[in-house]
């Protein structure tokens, strides 16, 4: 990390992770504006929910498209496309004149998020030295948490200056519109960076541009390792080209087993219900005695906690390893979600509002924050690390796209279903999330090998070897 090579890899990884910042910003900025949008356009609760959640459908499509296009066009061109989509979405959403066009702009922003969710981890994994690849891969999740924090903080500041999200601020536009417009700034930064960063050397080699790839690798690996690094990659890519017709298709429900590993990890990351805390936390905080005015401040504090524990994960991932951290996080999430389910089993409804009597309110509040800590220090960043390193290079772009697409579909299902499920039974809702957290522990324990300190070409063989061994036993 202290060598010139490590510092250059860090700089490139940070630049790529700006897409993660936009990812977090775009997915959270709507929270401060949603009540004003509902009032401005006279929307029903169902339509409001769809306007909020439609971006997640765009995310799923964007993730799949990014996987295909990044293998065809290269990582940087696809990053530039994502930056343009973020910029267009920010301007269109901020100047929206109806729920219909706002939905379109939200969907376009979702396409940008989906692209960022795929391209950044792939690029980082392909430029990072193996000794610090896990640390640099975690920068994607750190950037996402910083984006969430940035969105919530800017929402609070803009609403505070205007005197409310629906109040006019500058140029005759309401504060909620400026909340959405401000995303244009980081989108421009992301686009500029996409013009200045070098292309992934692995992609260049796959396109036959050996001299360009060598020049980039010369700045990322010591001279003594340069020839061997180039030789290893050329051999790996040559082997991939021999299997030119390879696809994601396989014998396991139509897909290769390794693709299902990525899908399952992605689904577990969302099915534990983390976005319920960030999208619907106001109900929880009011239930434990906080005023509506303070709920936004609490959300900002929660996002700061998320940032801090993500930094902890970044520090530990290449020292402790992926698997122990994931298992510990699963335990913390299972226990904290179980405590939330138990707390809400004692909930009372007063004047139509959920209230937790006695000590159950503080218990739920502590449990919610422990859940955020457990997720932020484990499954939040480490799933992105694993998705960047488990897939064979010949299908990495496509497989990452499918896994990220599955993640966004799972996110959409949780986001859309929570209001209805919570009105039916909050205890059972949180109990369901706790069950998924427990299942994530079992899955990692039985199915995920440790990949710490390995070259990308080595990590993929772990999963292939396990599949061949199983096939041999069945034969």
Secondary structure, 3 states (H helix, E strand, C coil): CCCHHHHHHHHHHHHHHHHHHHHHHHHHHHHHHHHHHHHHCCCCHHHHHHHHHHHHHHHHHHHHHHHHHHHHHCHHHHHHHHHHHHHHHHHHHHCCCCHHHHHHHHHHHHHHHHHHHHHHHHHHHHHCCHHHHHHHHCHHHHHHHHHHHHHHHHHHHHHHHHCCCCCEEECCEEHHHHHHHCHHHHHHHHHHHHHHCCCCHHHHHHCCCHHHHHHHHCCCCCHHHHHHHHHHHHHHHHHHHHCCCCCCCCCECCECHHHHHHHHHHHHHHHCCHHHHHHCHHHHHHHCCCCHHHHHHHHHHHHHHHHHHHHHHHHHHHHHCHHHHHHHHHHHHHHHHHHHHHHHCCEEEECCEEEECCCHHHHHHHHHHHHHHHHHCCHHHHHHHHHHHCCCHHHHHHHHHHHHHHHHHHHHHHHHHHHHHHHHCHHHHHHHHHHHHHHHHHHHHHHCCCCCCCCHHHHHHHHHHHHHHHHHHHC
